[in-house]
Amino acid sequence: MSIVSFEDLQELSGYKQVNKVIEWLREHRIRFIIAGDGKPRTVHDFLREDLSDSETNRNTATPIRFG
């Protein structure tokens, strides 16, 4: 499993603030942890699975909002 860094999550979400990135992860139901520095991290497998699952389980297609 390779770790998705906080910087990568910032780029993906379009947010810079820690709390906004966490809110975005929760909104998209992406599993994550809070690392010792207080910033969220996930792994590529979870990111791929969770984004895929959220798209599959929706009745209508909803675009992912980046910021």
Secondary structure, DSSP 8 states (H G I E B T S, - for coil): --EE-HHHHHHHHS--SHHHHHHHHHHTT---EE-TTS-EEEEHHHHHHHHHHHHHT-SS-------
